Amino acid sequence: MHYRSVTLRPRQASSRLTEDGRLDQEWDLIIRPETGLFELHLADLWRYRDLILLFVHRDFVAQFKQTILGPAWFVLQPLLTALTFTVVFGNIARLDTAGMPKMLFYLSGNILWLYVATCLMSTSDTFRSNAPLFGKVYFPRLAVPVAVVLSQTVRFFLQFAVFLAFWIIYAGPLKAPVRMNRAALLLPALVLVLAALALGGGIIISAATTKYRDLQHLVQLTVQLAMYTTTVIYPLSAMHGGKSRYIILANPVTPIIEAFRYGFLGTGALSWPHLAYSTLVGFGLLVGGAVLFSRLERTFMDTV
């Protein structure tokens, strides 16, 4: 039987003597069996918000502990990747960038893809990497992958600030043909959909890898290859039709990258039907993943 803590009242447990001398106690929590398929108790995440913030801090500290540059890697990683793409795909392969500056074009795609890929890989290892902690004390297990996504979201906006700095340089002194429009206001919604995609997909994969460890290696390879089914290194306009265009559009990250570039660079394609598709896939994965994650909680300690 799987049990979960449920809040009764927002104060500490107290005790007092009754008139007949018995001890009368009031409790904050009760333990009862979880039965419903969608009984996820998401309110527990808010009640344990301080713990989630501690996990977010832990992810930041642990990732760059005992490194020379520390958090500077947040900025260097997308910059070095974009620079590599500029040299390899832009200068050597001479792939089309829709008339946009190569560095700015590749940087815009990289910060979005790195956000999704990092969230997905980190959350997919939730059960295995946190098994000792899960076996010691009760807290909402979903708090761990949520904290991962929150920490990566902070990282994304740091990288986005670097992108804005490059945008100002190209739009100002370098007089590049880049322009920002109202679609840039969609950025919070685009990040929310990306977070749903990564969190939902990650916790589904974590459920599978608790039983089949070798799937983790397959996931890493799949995530690396999946980048080439998006428009990170080439614009959607370069795909003039055929199966390749449909494959690229089938990746729910593609419409988000295109909408981001449309809002901040003036290129790309803002397609509401395609964005609706990404949103449905993202939140469908999130709901399905949360249900599967909750179901797996009852037995995962036996298989990890």
N, C-alpha and C positions, 0 to 999 in steps of 0.2 A: 504494500500500500504506500502510495506517495503522499507525503504530508507537507503542508506549507503553513508558515506563520501568517496570521491575519490580525490587523490592528483592531482593538476594541475601543480604546480611549487614549487621547494624547497626553497621558501623564504617567509617572513612574508607578510601579506596583506598590501598594501600601497595605498595611495590616493594622488591625485594632482589635481590642477585646470586646466581645459582646457582653450583654448583661449577665448571661449565665456562665461567663468565664471562658468561652470558646474564642478561638482566633478567627477573626473574619478578615479575609484577604480580598483585595481588588487587583486584577491583573490587567496589564496592557495588552497581552497577546494570548491567543488560544491556538492550539494546533488541531487542525481538522483535515480530513482527507480531501484531496482534490479529485473531482470526478468529471466536470464538464470539459469538453474538447477545447473550448475557447475561454476557459477559466484561467486567464493568464496573470491576473493580479498585477496589471501594469502600474497601479497606484503605488505598489511597493517600490518601484523605481524612484518615485518622487520622495517617498519617505526615507529612502537610503541615498538621497542625493549627495550628502556629505561624503559617503563612501565612494560614490562614483567620481567625485572631484579628487579624492585621494588616488583613485586608480588612474585618473588622467595625469596627475602629477607624477605618479610612478612611471607611467609610460614615457613621459618626457625625460625624467632623470635616468632611467635604466637604458634608454636607447643611446644616449651619448655620454654615459659615464666612462671615465678614463679615456676620453678622446681628446685630441689636441685642439681641434676647432670647435667641438661641442655643438651647440644649436646652429652654428653657421652652416652645418650640413643641410639644414632645412632649405637654405637658399642655394647652396652649391650644387645639390643634386639635380634640380631641374635645369639650372644654368648649364652645367656640364653636358647633360643629356641633349639639351637644345643646341648647344654648340657642336656636339658630335653629329647631330642630325643635319645641321647646317652645312657642315663640311662634306659628309657622306652623301646625303640625299639631295642637298641643295646645290653644292658646287661640283661634286663628282658625277652623281647620277643625273643632275639637272632636272629634278622633278618640279612640276609646276606648283607654285604657291599662290596662285590667283592674283598675281601682281603685288602681293604683300612682301614686306621685308622678311627675308628668310628666318632670321633669328626670332623676330616677333611672332611669326607664323608658327614655328615649331615650339616656342615657349608657351604659347596659348594652349596648344594641344597637350603638351607635356604636363602642365600643372594639373589639368583635369584628369588625365589618365593616371598619373602617379597617385592622385588622391583615391581613385577607385581601386587601383591595383593594390596599394598598401593597405587600405581598409579591408579589402577582401582577403588578402593573405594573412593579415593579423587576426581577424575574427575567425578565420577557418581553423585556427589552431587553439581556439578557446578552451575546449575541454582538456586536451592533453597537457597544455602548458600550465593550466591552473588547477590540475587535479589535486595536488597537495593542499591547496587552499580550500577547495570545495569540500574536501573530506573532513575539515576541522570545525567549521562554523557555518551557521545558516546566514545567508543573505540572498537576495534575488540574483540568480546566476546570470540572468540577462544583463545585469549591471556591468559585467566585464566587457562584452562586445560593444555595449553602448558607450562605455568609457573610451574604448579604442577609437570608435568613430568620432567622438568629440575631440579627442586629442589630435586626430588626423585632420579634423576640420580647422582647428586652430593653426595647424601646420600649413594647410592649404591657403588660408588667408594671409599668412606671412609670405608665402610664395606669390600670391596674387599681388601683394604690395610691390614685390620685385617686378612683376609683369607691368604694373602701372608705371613704375619708374622708367622702364624701357619704352613704354608707350609714349610717355611725355617726351623722352629724348628723340624718338623717331618722329613724333608729330610736331615737335617744336624745332630744335636746331637742324635736324636732318630733313625736314620738310617731306616726310614720307606720306604717301596717299592713304593714311589711316584716319578713320573718323568714328566717333562714338555716337550712338543714337539711343532712342528710348528703350530698345531691347536690352540694353545693359542693366536696366532695372530688374530684369528677370534673374539676375545672378543668385539671390538667395533661394529662389524656387529651384533653379538648376542644381545648386549644391544640395538641396534637400532631396531631390530625386536621385542624385548620385549617391547620397548617403543611404537612401532606402535600398538601392540596387546592391551596394557593397555590403550593408549589414544583413539584408535578407539572404543574399547569395552566400555570404561568409558563414552564417550560422547553419545554413543547410549543409554546407560542405563540412563544417565541424561535426555535425551529427553523423555524417558518413565516415569521417576519418577516425572517429573513436573506435570503430570496429575494424576498419581496413586502413592500417597506417600508411601503406604504400600509395594510397590515393593522394597524399600530400605532395608527393613528387609529381604526380600527373597534374595536379592543380597548378603547381608552379610553372610547369611547361605550358599549360593551356593559357594561363594569364599572360605569359610572355608573347605567345603567338596571337592571342586575341587582339593585341594592340594593332596588328596589321589588318584587322577587319573593321577598324575605325578610320577616321580621317585625321589622325594625329600627324601623319607624314605627307599627306596629299589632300587636296580639297575635294569635296564631293562633286564639284563641277568637272573634275577630270574624268569622272566615271560617266560616260555618255549613254549608258544603257547596258542591257544584257544582265547575265546572272551576277556578275561582280558587283554591280550597283545594288542589287537586291540583298546580296550577302552583307554588304557594308551597312545598309539601312536596317537590316535585321538585328544588328548589334545596338541595343538601346542606348549605348553611350554616344553613338554617332550623332543623333539629333541634338544632343546637349552640347557637344563640341561645336557643331555648326551654328547653333543659336548663340553660343558665347562669342564666336568669331564675328557673327553678324552684328552683335551689339557693340563690340569693342573695336573691331577692325573695319567694319563696313563690308566685309566679304562673307562668304558662307551662305547658308540657307536657313531662314526662320520658317519652319513648317509646323503649324499647330497640330495637324494630324500626327506627324511624326513625334512631336513632343508628348502628345496624349498617349501614344503607344509606349514611349519610354516611361511615362508616369504609371501607367497601368502595370507594366512589367515590374517596375521598381516596387510599388506598394503591394503587388501580388506576391512577389518574392518575400517581402517583409512580413506579411501576414502569415504566409505559409511557413516561413522560417521560424517565426515566433511560436507557432503551434507545435512544430516538430521539435524545437528546442525545449519547450515545456514538457512534451511527452517523454523526451529522452532523459530529462533530469532524474527520473525515478530509477533508472538502471545504469546510467553511464559510469558510476563508480565501480561497477562490476566488470566493465569492459575496458576501461582506460588502463 
